[in-house]
Amino acid sequence: MSIRFGIIGFGFMGHVHEEMITTQVEGAEVTAICDIIEERMNDAITENVKKFTNADELLAQDDVDVVLIVVPNHLHKKMVIKAAQAGKNIICEKPVAMSVKELDEMIAETDRYGVKFTVHQQRRFDQDFRMAKAIYDNKAVGDVYTIKSSLYGFNGNMHDWHVYKKYGGGMLYDWGVHLIDQILFMIDSKLVSLYADVRNVINDEVDDYFKVIMKFENGITSEIELGTYYLADKQKWFERHWFIGGNTGSAYLDGFEPDGKIVRTTRLLKSVPGKIAMTKSGPTRSFGPPPADVLYTEELPKVNTKHIDFFTNYVNAYHGNGEFLVKISEVKKVLSLMEAIWTSAETGNLIRFE
């Protein structure tokens, strides 16, 4: 039987969900949409879809099995609880809540009413992330010691309600959730410590830059950096970047559909050569240019992934064929980490975890 979706919040992501479910997801359909601004629903593509300006009216519909909650961040808790009390299964946009305390209240209600509850973390299916994860999982560069994940832009400004703190705006609650979730989903080890720098560079109310350094029990140090106001006159400086360093090679990935390589050496230098190399930065031995036959490259691993895979997994798990990929325990861990990030940034202290 087809899963019948209702969408609460028909802004940008609401439209994305409707288009994807209606045109690409097998075993699913959109039967109702809701937005407080009626005009936003005028361009809905689903034939005969019901339209509401009051969420309670959508939640009262018998032909809605699952509610997609796509409202501003500060309203997630309220809407999740309303949906649970109406007996609707729930997919909530990220961040699922503004705090661990809020999420605990949401979990209590979804458990009480026995509804399915997960979070739309579709960037677990990003091509660049899946390639990076394949390199890590397959030990393609040996024992990894460092992973750097970065995202840079030049525009600086955010949009709509994202520029207001009271609505849950800012980049940590936006892209930060995804970047943190990716690292925790990739690295299969306990987090030992964290240090963070969070800044308002050109936005008065909300953060537009952050750097988070995480140390894991297995010896990996991970660095996440995002800046919305990184200015450079070359396109490759912008967008998405990964660097993965291991004891048998390194890997770099540039872009969401990444260019990059795995880089290896034909041999390790047993000792620093006696001859000093003259470079543009001056004389050096350790950081001079490598001999022509030392470095070689391999192609990045191939992956087959797309954002629709989130809904494919959801449909299968909904019918009992496997588990939801995004588990509430995992998003709770991300929220806990975000609270530690705020604390570290405010105090300037390293946060240690038991």
Buried (B, 14 or more C-beta within 10 A) or exposed (E): EEBBBBBBBBBEBBBEBBBBBBEEBEBBBBBBBBBEEEEBBEEBEBEEBBBBEEBEEBBEBEEBBBBBBBBBBBBBBBBBBBBBBBEBBBBBBBBBBBBBEBBEBBBEBBEEBEBBBBBBBBBBBBBBBBBBBBBBEEEBBEEBBBBBBBBBBEEBEBEEBBBBBEBBBBBBBBBBBBBBBBBBBBBEEEBBBBBBBBBEEEBEEBBBBBBBBBBBEEEBBBBBBBBBBBEEEEEEEBBBBBBBBBEEBBBBBBBEEBEBBBBBBEEEEEEEEEEEEEEEEEEEEEEBEEEEEEEEEEEBBEBEBBBBBBBBBBBBBBEEEEEBBBBBEBBBBBBBBBEBBBEBBEEEEEBEBE
